[in-house]
Amino acid sequence: MPKLISFDIDGTLETGDPPGLITMARVRHALALGYIIGSCSDRTIAHQQRMWRDHDIPVSFTVLKHHLERVRIEIDAEVYVHIGDTHADEYYAEKAGFVYYFPDDSIDHLWSAT
């Protein structure tokens, strides 16, 4: 069964405002490793979808932060991970049963293998 990574945008991805440490190349690498990927943000769904489309990255979901639990209900995965830079990210991730990581070196192991 595949693993899933949900990305916050602002402060997490390089396209955020403020920009985060995770590059779109790194997101593409996660996709190539077989992860199910998508975003969970305060940004509108339309904004999230446009961002992924502009970077030609296919995603399986785009949800508002307070709806992260929908991802767990609708998509079967072995592991559910959310990467974000705020306590709100951590709160909603843990509430939805996701493992939460701050976007720093603590996530490097996610890109080594699935």
DSSP file with accessible surface (Angstrom, degrees, kcal/mol):
  #  RESIDUE AA STRUCTURE BP1 BP2  ACC     N-H-->O    O-->H-N    N-H-->O    O-->H-N    TCO  KAPPA ALPHA  PHI   PSI    X-CA   Y-CA   Z-CA
    1    1 A M              0   0  148      0, 0.0    76,-0.1     0, 0.0    77,-0.0   0.000 360.0 360.0 360.0 139.2    0.0    0.0    0.0
    2    2 A P        -     0   0   58      0, 0.0    76,-3.5     0, 0.0    77,-0.5  -0.228 360.0-123.3 -72.6 164.3    1.4    3.5   -0.8
    3    3 A K        -     0   0   52     74,-0.2    33,-2.9    31,-0.2     2,-0.4  -0.736  22.9-140.3-102.8 156.5    2.3    6.2    1.6
    4    4 A L  E     -ab  36  80A   0     75,-2.6    77,-2.0    -2,-0.3     2,-0.4  -0.951  12.1-167.2-125.5 137.2    0.8    9.6    1.5
    5    5 A I  E     -ab  37  81A   0     31,-2.9    33,-1.3    -2,-0.4     2,-0.5  -0.993   4.1-164.0-124.2 127.1    2.3   13.1    2.0
    6    6 A S  E     -ab  38  82A   0     75,-3.0    77,-2.8    -2,-0.4     2,-0.5  -0.919  12.6-153.8-105.3 130.8    0.3   16.2    2.5
    7    7 A F  E     -ab  39  83A   0     31,-2.4    33,-2.0    -2,-0.5    77,-0.2  -0.911   8.4-146.8-110.5 130.0    2.1   19.5    2.1
    8    8 A D        -     0   0    4     75,-2.7    33,-0.2    -2,-0.5     5,-0.1  -0.404  17.3-149.7 -70.3 166.4    1.2   22.9    3.6
    9    9 A I    >>  +     0   0    0      3,-0.2     4,-2.3    31,-0.2     3,-2.0   0.823  68.5  66.4-107.5 -68.5    2.1   25.7    1.2
   10   10 A D  T 34 S+     0   0   39      1,-0.3    75,-0.4     2,-0.2    -1,-0.2  -0.390 122.1   1.8 -65.7 124.5    3.0   29.0    3.0
   11   11 A G  T 34 S+     0   0   13      7,-3.2    10,-0.4     2,-0.4    -1,-0.3   0.394 132.6  61.0  81.4  -2.8    6.2   28.5    5.0
   12   12 A T  T <4 S+     0   0    0     -3,-2.0    10,-2.5     1,-0.3     2,-0.3   0.729  95.8  47.3-119.0 -56.2    6.6   24.9    3.7
   13   13 A L  B >< S-e   22   0B   0     -4,-2.3     7,-2.4     8,-0.2     3,-2.3  -0.648  82.5-118.4 -91.3 153.2    6.9   24.8   -0.1
   14   14 A E  T 3  S+     0   0   86      8,-2.7     9,-0.1     1,-0.3    -1,-0.1   0.740 114.7  59.1 -60.9 -20.3    9.2   27.1   -2.0
   15   15 A T  T 3  S+     0   0   45      7,-0.3    -1,-0.3     4,-0.1    -5,-0.1   0.461  88.8 104.1 -86.9  -2.8    6.1   28.6   -3.7
   16   16 A G  S <  S-     0   0    8     -3,-2.3    -6,-0.2    -7,-0.4    -8,-0.0  -0.119  81.5 -96.6 -75.6 174.2    4.6   29.7   -0.4
   17   17 A D  S    S+     0   0  118      1,-0.4    -7,-0.1     2,-0.1    -8,-0.1  -0.867 126.4  26.9-131.5  94.5    4.4   33.2    1.1
   18   18 A P  S    S-     0   0   79      0, 0.0    -7,-3.2     0, 0.0    -1,-0.4   0.493 116.2-117.8 -78.5 159.0    6.7   33.1    2.8
   19   19 A P        -     0   0   94      0, 0.0    -5,-0.3     0, 0.0     2,-0.2  -0.315  29.8-148.0 -63.5 145.0    8.7   30.6    0.8
   20   20 A G        -     0   0   15     -7,-2.4    -8,-0.3     2,-0.2    -7,-0.1  -0.487  23.8-104.1-105.7-178.3    9.5   27.3    2.6
   21   21 A L  S    S+     0   0  137    -10,-0.4     2,-0.6    82,-0.3    -8,-0.2   0.653  89.0  94.2 -83.1 -17.8   12.4   24.9    2.3
   22   22 A I  B     -e   13   0B   2    -10,-2.5    -8,-2.7     4,-0.0    -7,-0.3  -0.685  64.7-151.6 -86.0 120.0   10.7   22.2    0.3
   23   23 A T     >  -     0   0   56     -2,-0.6     4,-1.7   -10,-0.2     3,-0.1  -0.421  24.8-118.1 -84.5 161.0   11.3   22.6   -3.4
   24   24 A M  H  > S+     0   0    2      1,-0.2     4,-2.6     2,-0.2     5,-0.2   0.827 116.9  60.9 -67.1 -29.2    9.0   21.4   -6.2
   25   25 A A  H  > S+     0   0   65      2,-0.2     4,-2.0     1,-0.2    -1,-0.2   0.902 103.6  49.9 -62.2 -38.2   11.9   19.1   -7.3
   26   26 A R  H  > S+     0   0   68      2,-0.2     4,-2.1     1,-0.2    -2,-0.2   0.884 109.1  51.1 -69.2 -36.4   11.7   17.4   -3.9
   27   27 A V  H  X S+     0   0    0     -4,-1.7     4,-2.3     2,-0.2    -2,-0.2   0.936 109.4  50.7 -64.1 -43.2    7.9   17.1   -4.3
   28   28 A R  H  X S+     0   0  106     -4,-2.6     4,-2.6     1,-0.2    -2,-0.2   0.884 107.7  53.9 -61.3 -37.4    8.5   15.5   -7.7
   29   29 A H  H  X S+     0   0   88     -4,-2.0     4,-1.9     2,-0.2    -1,-0.2   0.918 106.8  50.8 -62.8 -43.6   11.0   13.1   -6.1
   30   30 A A  H  <>S+     0   0    0     -4,-2.1     5,-2.2     2,-0.2     4,-0.4   0.926 110.6  49.6 -60.1 -42.0    8.4   12.0   -3.6
   31   31 A L  H ><5S+     0   0   59     -4,-2.3     3,-1.6     1,-0.2    -2,-0.2   0.931 109.2  51.5 -62.4 -43.2    6.0   11.4   -6.4
   32   32 A A  H 3<5S+     0   0   86     -4,-2.6    -1,-0.2     1,-0.3    -2,-0.2   0.815 103.9  58.6 -65.1 -28.9    8.6    9.4   -8.3
   33   33 A L  T 3<5S-     0   0   45     -4,-1.9    -1,-0.3    -5,-0.2    -2,-0.2   0.555 126.1-101.8 -76.7  -7.9    9.2    7.3   -5.1
   34   34 A G  T < 5 +     0   0   45     -3,-1.6   -31,-0.2    -4,-0.4    -3,-0.2   0.500  69.9 149.0 102.6   5.4    5.5    6.3   -5.3
   35   35 A Y      < -     0   0   10     -5,-2.2     2,-0.5   -33,-0.1    -1,-0.3  -0.428  49.7-125.4 -68.7 146.3    4.0    8.6   -2.6
   36   36 A I  E     -a    4   0A  27    -33,-2.9   -31,-2.9    -2,-0.1     2,-0.3  -0.812  42.1-168.7 -82.2 127.8    0.5    9.8   -3.0
   37   37 A I  E     +a    5   0A   1     -2,-0.5    23,-3.0   -33,-0.2    24,-0.6  -0.894  22.5 129.8-127.2 157.4    0.8   13.6   -2.7
   38   38 A G  E     -ac   6  61A   0    -33,-1.3   -31,-2.4    -2,-0.3     2,-0.3  -0.952  43.0 -91.2-176.6-170.9   -1.3   16.7   -2.3
   39   39 A S  E     -ac   7  62A   0     22,-1.6    24,-2.2    -2,-0.3     2,-0.4  -0.922  16.0-171.5-129.4 152.2   -1.8   19.8   -0.4
   40   40 A C  E     + c   0  63A   0    -33,-2.0     2,-0.3    -2,-0.3    24,-0.2  -0.947  36.6 137.9-139.2 112.1   -3.6   20.9    2.7
   41   41 A S  E     - c   0  64A   1     22,-1.9    24,-1.5    -2,-0.4    25,-0.2  -0.903  67.0-109.9-149.8 169.6   -3.5   24.7    3.2
   42   42 A D  S    S+     0   0  116     -2,-0.3     3,-0.1    22,-0.2    22,-0.1   0.577  90.6 102.7 -79.3 -14.1   -5.4   27.8    4.2
   43   43 A R  S    S-     0   0   65      1,-0.1    -2,-0.3    20,-0.1    22,-0.1  -0.406  88.5 -94.1 -66.2 149.3   -5.1   28.7    0.5
   44   44 A T     >  -     0   0   84      1,-0.1     4,-2.5    -2,-0.1     5,-0.2  -0.164  29.5-114.1 -61.8 158.6   -8.3   28.2   -1.5
   45   45 A I  H  > S+     0   0   57      1,-0.2     4,-2.9     2,-0.2     5,-0.2   0.920 118.8  53.8 -58.8 -43.8   -8.7   25.0   -3.3
   46   46 A A  H  > S+     0   0   54      1,-0.2     4,-2.4     2,-0.2    -1,-0.2   0.912 108.9  48.6 -59.4 -42.5   -8.6   26.9   -6.6
   47   47 A H  H  > S+     0   0   47      2,-0.2     4,-2.5     1,-0.2    -1,-0.2   0.930 112.2  48.6 -63.5 -45.3   -5.2   28.4   -5.6
   48   48 A Q  H  X S+     0   0    0     -4,-2.5     4,-2.2     1,-0.2     5,-0.2   0.943 112.6  47.4 -60.9 -46.6   -3.8   25.0   -4.6
   49   49 A Q  H  X S+     0   0   93     -4,-2.9     4,-2.5     1,-0.2    -1,-0.2   0.906 112.3  50.0 -62.8 -40.2   -4.9   23.4   -7.8
   50   50 A R  H  X S+     0   0  107     -4,-2.4     4,-3.2    -5,-0.2    -1,-0.2   0.913 108.2  53.4 -64.5 -41.9   -3.5   26.3   -9.9
   51   51 A M  H  X S+     0   0   13     -4,-2.5     4,-1.2     2,-0.2    -2,-0.2   0.950 112.4  43.3 -59.2 -48.6   -0.1   26.0   -8.1
   52   52 A W  H  <>S+     0   0    4     -4,-2.2     5,-2.4     1,-0.2     3,-0.4   0.922 115.1  49.5 -64.3 -42.6    0.2   22.3   -8.8
   53   53 A R  H ><5S+     0   0  158     -4,-2.5     3,-1.6     1,-0.2    -2,-0.2   0.925 107.2  54.7 -62.9 -42.5   -0.9   22.8  -12.4
   54   54 A D  H 3<5S+     0   0  117     -4,-3.2    -1,-0.2     1,-0.3    -2,-0.2   0.778 113.3  42.9 -62.5 -25.8    1.5   25.6  -13.0
   55   55 A H  T 3<5S-     0   0   62     -4,-1.2    -1,-0.3    -3,-0.4    -2,-0.2   0.312 111.2-122.9-102.3   7.8    4.3   23.3  -11.8
   56   56 A D  T < 5 +     0   0  140     -3,-1.6    -3,-0.2    -4,-0.2    -2,-0.1   0.894  62.5 143.1  52.9  45.7    3.0   20.4  -13.8
   57   57 A I      < -     0   0    7     -5,-2.4     2,-0.3    -6,-0.1    -1,-0.2  -0.965  45.2-140.6-117.7 115.6    2.7   18.2  -10.7
   58   58 A P        -     0   0   90      0, 0.0     2,-0.3     0, 0.0   -21,-0.2  -0.575  24.3-170.9 -75.9 131.5   -0.2   15.8  -10.6
   59   59 A V        -     0   0   45     -2,-0.3   -21,-0.2     1,-0.1     3,-0.1  -0.879  27.8-143.9-122.2 158.7   -1.7   15.6   -7.1
   60   60 A S  S    S+     0   0   80    -23,-3.0     2,-0.3    -2,-0.3   -22,-0.2   0.587  80.9  11.2 -94.9 -14.6   -4.4   13.3   -5.6
   61   61 A F  E     -c   38   0A  18    -24,-0.6   -22,-1.6     2,-0.0     2,-0.3  -0.991  44.9-169.3-161.3 152.7   -5.9   15.9   -3.3
   62   62 A T  E     +c   39   0A  22     -2,-0.3     2,-0.3   -24,-0.2   -22,-0.2  -0.932  29.1 162.7-141.5 120.0   -6.2   19.6   -2.4
   63   63 A V  E     -c   40   0A  18    -24,-2.2   -22,-1.9    -2,-0.3     2,-0.2  -0.954  41.5-103.0-136.7 158.2   -8.0   20.4    0.8
   64   64 A L  E >   -c   41   0A  53     -2,-0.3     3,-2.7   -24,-0.2   -22,-0.2  -0.542  44.5-108.1 -75.7 149.5   -8.4   23.2    3.3
   65   65 A K  G >  S+     0   0    7    -24,-1.5     3,-1.4     1,-0.3   -23,-0.1   0.843 117.4  53.5 -49.8 -43.9   -6.5   22.7    6.5
   66   66 A H  G 3  S+     0   0   87      1,-0.3    -1,-0.3   -25,-0.2     3,-0.2   0.496 105.4  57.0 -77.6   2.5   -9.5   22.0    8.7
   67   67 A H  G X>  +     0   0   42     -3,-2.7     3,-1.8     1,-0.1     4,-0.5   0.132  65.6 117.1-114.1  20.3  -10.6   19.2    6.3
   68   68 A L  H X>  +     0   0    1     -3,-1.4     3,-1.4     1,-0.3     4,-1.1   0.840  66.0  68.3 -58.6 -31.9   -7.5   17.1    6.4
   69   69 A E  H 3> S+     0   0   67      1,-0.3     4,-1.8     2,-0.2    -1,-0.3   0.803  88.2  67.1 -60.8 -24.9   -9.4   14.2    7.9
   70   70 A R  H <> S+     0   0  116     -3,-1.8     4,-2.7     1,-0.2    -1,-0.3   0.863  95.0  56.7 -61.7 -35.5  -11.3   13.9    4.5
   71   71 A V  H <X S+     0   0    3     -3,-1.4     4,-2.3    -4,-0.5    -1,-0.2   0.933 106.9  47.8 -62.3 -45.5   -8.0   12.8    2.9
   72   72 A R  H  < S+     0   0  107     -4,-1.1    -1,-0.2     1,-0.2    -2,-0.2   0.874 114.8  46.6 -64.2 -35.6   -7.7    9.9    5.4
   73   73 A I  H  < S+     0   0  133     -4,-1.8    -2,-0.2     1,-0.2    -1,-0.2   0.901 119.9  37.5 -72.4 -39.7  -11.3    8.9    4.8
   74   74 A E  H  < S+     0   0  147     -4,-2.7     2,-0.5    -5,-0.2    -2,-0.2   0.687 113.2  53.9 -91.1 -20.0  -11.1    9.0    1.0
   75   75 A I  S  < S-     0   0   31     -4,-2.3     2,-0.4    -5,-0.2    -1,-0.1  -0.966  71.2-142.0-124.4 124.6   -7.6    7.7    0.3
   76   76 A D        +     0   0  125     -2,-0.5     2,-0.3    -3,-0.0     3,-0.1  -0.698  35.1 155.8 -82.5 128.8   -6.2    4.4    1.5
   77   77 A A        -     0   0   10     -2,-0.4   -74,-0.2    -5,-0.1     3,-0.1  -0.973  49.2-129.5-147.8 159.3   -2.6    4.6    2.4
   78   78 A E  S    S+     0   0  117    -76,-3.5     2,-0.3    -2,-0.3   -75,-0.2   0.876  98.1  14.8 -74.1 -41.7   -0.1    2.8    4.6
   79   79 A V        -     0   0   49    -77,-0.5   -75,-2.6    -3,-0.1     2,-0.5  -0.994  66.9-150.9-137.5 141.6    1.1    6.0    6.3
   80   80 A Y  E     +b    4   0A  19     -2,-0.3    19,-3.1    17,-0.3     2,-0.4  -0.972  19.9 179.4-117.3 121.6   -0.3    9.5    6.4
   81   81 A V  E     -bd   5  99A   4    -77,-2.0   -75,-3.0    -2,-0.5     2,-0.4  -0.962  11.9-167.8-123.8 137.4    2.1   12.4    6.7
   82   82 A H  E     -bd   6 100A   1     17,-2.8    19,-2.2    -2,-0.4     2,-0.5  -0.997   5.8-161.9-123.2 132.0    1.5   16.1    6.9
   83   83 A I  E     +bd   7 101A   0    -77,-2.8   -75,-2.7    -2,-0.4     2,-0.3  -0.955  29.0 140.1-113.4 121.7    4.4   18.6    6.6
   84   84 A G        -     0   0    0     17,-1.9   -73,-0.1    -2,-0.5    -2,-0.1  -0.972  49.4-130.5-156.4 168.3    3.7   22.1    7.7
   85   85 A D  S    S+     0   0   46    -75,-0.4     2,-0.3    -2,-0.3    17,-0.1   0.292  76.4  66.6-111.4   9.7    5.3   25.0    9.6
   86   86 A T  S  > S-     0   0   53      1,-0.1     4,-1.9     0, 0.0     5,-0.1  -0.866  80.1-115.4-130.3 166.1    2.7   26.0   12.2
   87   87 A H  H  > S+     0   0  157     -2,-0.3     4,-2.9     1,-0.2     5,-0.1   0.814 117.3  59.7 -66.6 -29.5    1.0   24.8   15.3
   88   88 A A  H  > S+     0   0   44      2,-0.2     4,-2.6     1,-0.2     5,-0.3   0.916 104.0  50.4 -64.2 -40.9   -2.3   24.8   13.4
   89   89 A D  H  > S+     0   0    0      1,-0.2     4,-2.4     2,-0.2     5,-0.2   0.939 112.4  46.9 -58.7 -47.3   -0.7   22.4   10.9
   90   90 A E  H  X S+     0   0   64     -4,-1.9     4,-2.7     2,-0.2     5,-0.3   0.924 111.6  51.2 -61.8 -44.8    0.3   20.1   13.7
   91   91 A Y  H  X S+     0   0  127     -4,-2.9     4,-2.5     1,-0.2    -2,-0.2   0.951 114.4  41.1 -58.6 -53.0   -3.1   20.4   15.4
   92   92 A Y  H  X S+     0   0   67     -4,-2.6     4,-1.7     2,-0.2    -1,-0.2   0.864 114.5  53.2 -68.9 -33.8   -5.1   19.4   12.3
   93   93 A A  H  <>S+     0   0    0     -4,-2.4     5,-3.1    -5,-0.3     4,-0.3   0.959 113.3  41.8 -62.9 -50.8   -2.6   16.7   11.3
   94   94 A E  H ><5S+     0   0  115     -4,-2.7     3,-1.3     1,-0.2    -2,-0.2   0.898 111.8  55.5 -66.8 -36.6   -2.7   15.0   14.7
   95   95 A K  H 3<5S+     0   0  134     -4,-2.5    -1,-0.2    -5,-0.3    -2,-0.2   0.861 110.5  46.4 -62.1 -34.4   -6.5   15.4   14.8
   96   96 A A  T 3<5S-     0   0    9     -4,-1.7    -1,-0.3    -5,-0.2    -2,-0.2   0.408 122.0-106.1 -88.9   0.3   -6.8   13.6   11.5
   97   97 A G  T < 5S+     0   0   41     -3,-1.3     2,-0.3    -4,-0.3   -17,-0.3   0.724  72.7 141.3  82.6  22.4   -4.4   10.8   12.5
   98   98 A F      < -     0   0    9     -5,-3.1     2,-0.4    -6,-0.2    -1,-0.3  -0.673  57.6-116.4 -93.1 151.9   -1.5   12.0   10.4
   99   99 A V  E     -d   81   0A  68    -19,-3.1   -17,-2.8    -2,-0.3     2,-0.4  -0.736  37.6-142.7 -79.8 132.7    2.2   12.0   11.5
  100  100 A Y  E     +d   82   0A  40     -2,-0.4     2,-0.4   -19,-0.2   -17,-0.2  -0.840  21.6 179.4-106.2 136.3    3.3   15.6   11.6
  101  101 A Y  E     -d   83   0A  57    -19,-2.2   -17,-1.9    -2,-0.4     6,-0.0  -0.996  26.2-130.6-131.1 142.3    6.7   16.9   10.5
  102  102 A F        -     0   0  100     -2,-0.4     2,-2.4   -19,-0.2   -17,-0.2  -0.612  41.9-102.4 -79.0 146.8    8.1   20.4   10.5
  103  103 A P  S    S+     0   0    5      0, 0.0   -82,-0.3     0, 0.0     2,-0.2  -0.394  87.9  95.0 -77.2  74.9    9.7   21.2    7.1
  104  104 A D  S >  S-     0   0   63     -2,-2.4     3,-1.8   -83,-0.0     4,-0.2  -0.633  98.2 -57.6-139.5-160.5   13.3   20.8    8.2
  105  105 A D  G >  S+     0   0  129      1,-0.3     3,-1.5    -2,-0.2     4,-0.3   0.663 116.0  81.4 -64.7 -14.6   16.0   18.1    8.2
  106  106 A S  G 3  S+     0   0   55      1,-0.3    -1,-0.3    -4,-0.2     3,-0.3   0.663  89.7  54.0 -67.2 -11.8   13.7   15.8   10.2
  107  107 A I  G X  S+     0   0    1     -3,-1.8     3,-2.0     1,-0.2     4,-0.5   0.480  74.7 100.5 -99.9  -1.1   11.9   14.8    6.9
  108  108 A D  G X  S+     0   0   71     -3,-1.5     3,-1.5     1,-0.3     4,-0.3   0.840  74.4  63.4 -54.8 -34.1   15.0   13.7    5.0
  109  109 A H  G >> S+     0   0   93     -4,-0.3     3,-1.2     1,-0.3     4,-0.7   0.782  89.2  69.5 -64.7 -22.0   14.2   10.1    5.6
  110  110 A L  G <4 S+     0   0   11     -3,-2.0    -1,-0.3     1,-0.3    -2,-0.2   0.796 100.3  47.2 -66.2 -25.8   11.0   10.4    3.7
  111  111 A W  G <4 S+     0   0   13     -3,-1.5    -1,-0.3    -4,-0.5    -2,-0.2   0.414  95.6  74.2 -96.3   1.8   12.9   10.8    0.4
  112  112 A S  T <4 S-     0   0   93     -3,-1.2     2,-0.3     1,-0.3    -1,-0.2   0.826 112.5 -30.0 -85.8 -31.4   15.3    7.9    1.0
  113  113 A A     <        0   0   58     -4,-0.7    -1,-0.3    -3,-0.2   -80,-0.1  -0.957 360.0 360.0-173.4 163.0   12.8    5.1    0.3
  114  114 A T              0   0   90     -2,-0.3   -80,-0.0   -81,-0.1    -3,-0.0  -0.691 360.0 360.0-108.6 360.0    9.1    4.1    0.5
